[in-house]
């Protein structure tokens, strides 16, 4: 299980004051519990480095979960305030409890959907549950949600990846190319993991905003072990990043055209 970031949870004062504050905090927390949602960010994100925000490491990846509070009646968005240690003190919230409630709320607010790459361009995410899909050979699928926003939290939806892998009869490669969606392919004999990582790096390095980059690692979901892991190493990632920068300096792609055609089939 991934570890939690620390929060400050102690109130000074006598027992009567503490009891009153706990009661007040319980009521305050009750008012936001259905508006909490989870967002995944890279471990080097400034929020994590500041030490002011609770977080949970996503086991097997280079990502962590942070928490936000949806304001008003609108859909979750990037302007929503992040849960910080001050809020945790106010709510008297345990970080494990916060994580569980926020994940449950996220699943309710943003249920998972799956489509193909072409379907994503058509915004065809109407009502296909990932648990009902059998991934076909050579097809790139997109995991997202009906709003196509902050869908990488689905890496933590209980049972979702396992159901997809069992239905497909194979492990799964996952490319976290956006905070809002992930590409997914069956692990098949002859598939070149390096090609997939080159594609992911090229997508990431052509983005205008660096805060939209989650990871340059391809993840693998192992259906037998029922766990996620980074399928690519730091050394391989540095090599591909270097290759991209050199190629871009010469006005070239990081990948031969025949590799791209294979990936886009």
C-alpha positions as CSV (number, residue, x, y, z in Angstrom):
1,X,0.0,0.0,0.0
2,X,1.4,3.4,-0.9
3,X,2.5,5.6,1.9
4,X,0.8,8.8,3.2
5,X,2.3,12.2,3.5
6,X,2.2,13.6,7.1
7,X,-0.4,16.0,8.4
8,X,-0.5,17.9,11.6
9,X,-3.4,16.7,13.7
10,X,-2.9,17.9,17.3
11,X,-5.0,20.5,19.1
12,X,-3.6,22.2,22.2
13,X,-5.8,22.7,25.2
14,X,-7.8,20.9,27.8
15,X,-10.2,18.0,27.2
16,X,-13.3,20.1,27.0
17,X,-11.8,22.3,24.3
18,X,-10.6,19.3,22.4
19,X,-14.0,17.6,22.6
20,X,-15.7,20.8,21.4
21,X,-13.3,21.2,18.5
22,X,-13.7,17.5,17.4
23,X,-17.5,18.0,17.3
24,X,-17.2,21.1,15.3
25,X,-14.7,19.5,12.9
26,X,-17.0,16.5,12.4
27,X,-19.8,18.8,11.3
28,X,-17.4,20.7,9.0
29,X,-16.1,17.6,7.4
30,X,-19.6,16.2,6.9
31,X,-20.3,19.3,4.8
32,X,-17.5,18.6,2.3
33,X,-17.2,14.8,2.2
34,X,-19.4,14.5,-0.9
35,X,-17.5,17.2,-2.7
36,X,-14.0,15.7,-2.2
37,X,-12.1,14.4,-5.2
38,X,-8.8,12.8,-6.0
39,X,-6.2,14.1,-8.5
40,X,-3.0,12.3,-9.4
41,X,0.2,14.4,-9.8
42,X,3.9,13.6,-10.2
43,X,5.9,13.1,-7.0
44,X,8.1,16.1,-7.8
45,X,5.0,18.4,-7.9
46,X,5.4,21.6,-5.9
47,X,2.4,20.7,-3.7
48,X,4.2,17.7,-2.4
49,X,7.5,19.4,-2.0
50,X,6.0,22.1,0.1
51,X,4.9,19.7,2.9
52,X,1.7,21.6,3.3
53,X,-0.7,19.1,1.7
54,X,-1.6,15.5,2.6
55,X,-1.0,13.0,-0.1
56,X,-0.8,9.3,-0.8
57,X,1.7,7.5,-3.0
58,X,0.3,5.4,-5.8
59,X,2.0,2.1,-5.3
60,X,4.1,0.9,-8.3
61,X,4.1,4.3,-10.0
62,X,5.9,7.7,-9.8
63,X,2.5,9.4,-9.0
64,X,0.8,10.6,-5.8
65,X,-2.8,11.3,-5.0
66,X,-3.8,14.7,-3.6
67,X,-7.2,15.9,-2.7
68,X,-9.4,18.8,-3.8
69,X,-12.8,20.2,-2.7
70,X,-15.3,20.9,-5.4
71,X,-16.8,24.4,-5.0
72,X,-20.5,25.0,-5.3
73,X,-22.6,22.8,-7.7
74,X,-20.2,22.7,-10.6
75,X,-18.1,19.9,-11.8
76,X,-14.6,19.3,-10.4
77,X,-11.9,21.5,-11.9
78,X,-8.4,22.7,-11.5
79,X,-9.4,25.9,-9.6
80,X,-10.9,23.9,-6.8
81,X,-8.9,24.3,-3.5
82,X,-6.5,21.5,-2.5
83,X,-7.0,20.0,0.9
84,X,-4.1,21.2,3.1
85,X,-3.0,20.5,6.6
86,X,-5.0,23.4,8.0
87,X,-8.2,21.8,6.7
88,X,-7.1,18.5,8.1
89,X,-6.7,20.1,11.6
90,X,-10.1,21.7,11.3
91,X,-11.8,18.5,10.3
92,X,-9.7,16.4,12.7
93,X,-9.4,14.0,9.7
94,X,-7.3,10.9,9.6
95,X,-5.4,10.7,6.3
96,X,-6.5,7.2,5.7
97,X,-10.1,8.2,6.2
98,X,-9.7,11.3,4.0
99,X,-8.2,9.1,1.2
100,X,-11.0,6.5,1.4
101,X,-13.8,9.1,1.4
102,X,-12.2,11.2,-1.3
103,X,-11.7,8.2,-3.6
104,X,-15.3,7.0,-3.0
105,X,-16.6,10.5,-3.8
106,X,-14.5,10.6,-7.0
107,X,-15.8,7.3,-8.2
108,X,-19.4,8.7,-7.7
109,X,-18.7,12.0,-9.3
110,X,-16.6,10.8,-12.2
111,X,-17.4,7.1,-13.1
112,X,-15.0,5.5,-15.4
113,X,-15.6,5.2,-19.1
114,X,-13.6,3.6,-22.0
115,X,-13.5,4.3,-25.7
116,X,-11.1,3.9,-28.6
117,X,-8.7,6.6,-29.8
118,X,-11.1,7.5,-32.6
119,X,-14.0,7.6,-30.1
120,X,-12.1,10.0,-27.9
121,X,-11.8,12.5,-30.8
122,X,-15.5,12.2,-31.3
123,X,-16.0,12.5,-27.4
124,X,-17.8,9.2,-27.5
125,X,-17.7,8.3,-23.8
126,X,-21.3,7.8,-23.3
127,X,-21.9,4.7,-21.3
128,X,-19.2,2.1,-21.8
129,X,-18.0,0.7,-18.5
130,X,-14.4,-0.6,-18.6
131,X,-15.5,-3.7,-16.6
132,X,-17.6,-4.7,-19.6
133,X,-14.8,-4.4,-22.2
134,X,-12.5,-7.0,-23.7
135,X,-9.5,-5.3,-25.2
136,X,-8.7,-6.5,-28.7
137,X,-5.3,-7.1,-30.2
138,X,-3.7,-4.1,-31.8
139,X,-6.3,-1.6,-30.6
140,X,-5.5,1.5,-28.5
141,X,-8.1,2.1,-25.8
142,X,-8.6,5.3,-23.9
143,X,-9.6,5.3,-20.2
144,X,-11.4,8.5,-19.2
145,X,-14.7,9.6,-17.8
146,X,-17.9,11.3,-19.1
147,X,-16.5,14.8,-18.5
148,X,-13.0,13.9,-19.9
149,X,-11.3,15.5,-16.9
150,X,-8.8,14.3,-14.3
151,X,-9.4,10.7,-15.2
152,X,-6.0,9.3,-14.1
153,X,-7.5,8.8,-10.7
154,X,-9.0,5.7,-12.2
155,X,-5.6,4.0,-11.6
156,X,-6.9,3.7,-8.0
157,X,-10.5,2.6,-8.7
158,X,-10.8,-0.7,-6.9
159,X,-11.0,-3.7,-9.3
160,X,-11.2,-1.7,-12.5
161,X,-7.8,-2.6,-14.1
162,X,-8.2,-6.2,-12.8
163,X,-11.6,-6.6,-14.5
164,X,-10.2,-5.2,-17.8
165,X,-7.1,-7.5,-17.7
166,X,-9.2,-10.6,-16.9
167,X,-11.7,-9.8,-19.7
168,X,-8.8,-9.3,-22.1
169,X,-6.8,-12.3,-21.0
170,X,-3.6,-10.4,-20.6
171,X,-1.6,-7.8,-18.7
172,X,-2.1,-4.2,-19.7
173,X,0.3,-1.4,-20.8
174,X,-0.9,2.0,-19.6
175,X,0.3,5.4,-21.0
176,X,-0.5,8.3,-18.7
177,X,-0.4,10.9,-21.5
178,X,-2.8,13.4,-19.9
179,X,-4.2,14.2,-16.5
180,X,-7.6,13.6,-18.1
181,X,-7.1,10.3,-20.0
182,X,-4.8,7.3,-20.3
183,X,-4.1,5.1,-23.3
184,X,-4.2,1.4,-22.8
185,X,-3.1,-1.6,-24.8
186,X,-2.9,-5.4,-24.3
187,X,0.5,-6.8,-23.6
188,X,1.2,-9.0,-26.6
189,X,4.1,-11.0,-28.0
190,X,6.2,-8.9,-30.3
191,X,5.0,-5.6,-28.9
192,X,7.9,-3.2,-28.4
193,X,7.7,-1.4,-25.1
194,X,10.3,1.1,-26.3
195,X,8.0,2.3,-29.1
196,X,5.2,2.9,-26.6
197,X,7.5,4.9,-24.3
198,X,8.9,6.9,-27.3
199,X,5.3,7.8,-28.2
200,X,4.5,8.8,-24.6
201,X,7.6,11.0,-24.3
202,X,6.9,12.7,-27.7
203,X,3.3,13.5,-26.6
204,X,4.6,14.9,-23.3
205,X,7.4,16.9,-24.7
206,X,5.3,18.7,-27.2
207,X,2.9,20.0,-24.6
208,X,2.9,23.7,-23.9
209,X,2.3,23.4,-20.2
210,X,4.7,21.3,-18.1
211,X,2.0,20.9,-15.4
212,X,0.0,18.7,-17.8
213,X,2.8,16.1,-17.8
214,X,2.2,13.3,-15.4
215,X,4.9,10.8,-16.2
216,X,7.2,9.6,-18.9
217,X,6.9,6.1,-17.7
218,X,4.7,3.4,-19.2
219,X,3.0,1.4,-16.5
220,X,2.1,-2.3,-16.6
221,X,-0.8,-3.9,-14.8
222,X,-0.1,-7.5,-13.9
223,X,-3.3,-9.5,-13.8
224,X,-1.8,-12.4,-11.9
225,X,-0.2,-10.3,-9.2
226,X,-3.0,-7.7,-9.4
227,X,-0.6,-4.8,-9.2
228,X,0.8,-1.8,-11.1
229,X,4.5,-1.2,-11.8
230,X,6.6,1.1,-14.0
231,X,7.4,-1.0,-17.1
232,X,10.2,1.4,-18.0
233,X,13.4,2.3,-16.1
234,X,14.8,5.7,-15.2
235,X,17.8,5.0,-17.4
236,X,15.6,4.1,-20.4
237,X,13.6,7.3,-19.8
238,X,16.6,9.5,-19.7
239,X,17.9,8.0,-22.9
240,X,14.6,8.5,-24.7
241,X,14.4,12.1,-23.4
242,X,17.9,12.8,-24.7
243,X,17.0,11.3,-28.0
244,X,13.9,13.5,-28.3
245,X,15.8,16.7,-27.6
246,X,18.5,15.8,-30.1
247,X,15.9,14.9,-32.7
248,X,13.9,18.0,-32.1
249,X,17.0,20.1,-32.5
250,X,17.3,18.7,-36.0
251,X,13.6,19.2,-36.7
252,X,12.9,15.4,-36.6
253,X,10.6,13.1,-34.8
254,X,11.8,10.8,-32.0
255,X,10.4,7.8,-33.9
256,X,10.7,6.5,-37.4
257,X,7.5,6.8,-39.4
258,X,6.9,3.1,-39.6
259,X,7.0,2.9,-35.8
260,X,4.3,5.5,-35.6
261,X,2.1,3.7,-38.1
262,X,2.4,0.6,-36.0
263,X,1.4,2.4,-32.8
264,X,-1.5,4.2,-34.4
265,X,-3.2,1.2,-36.0
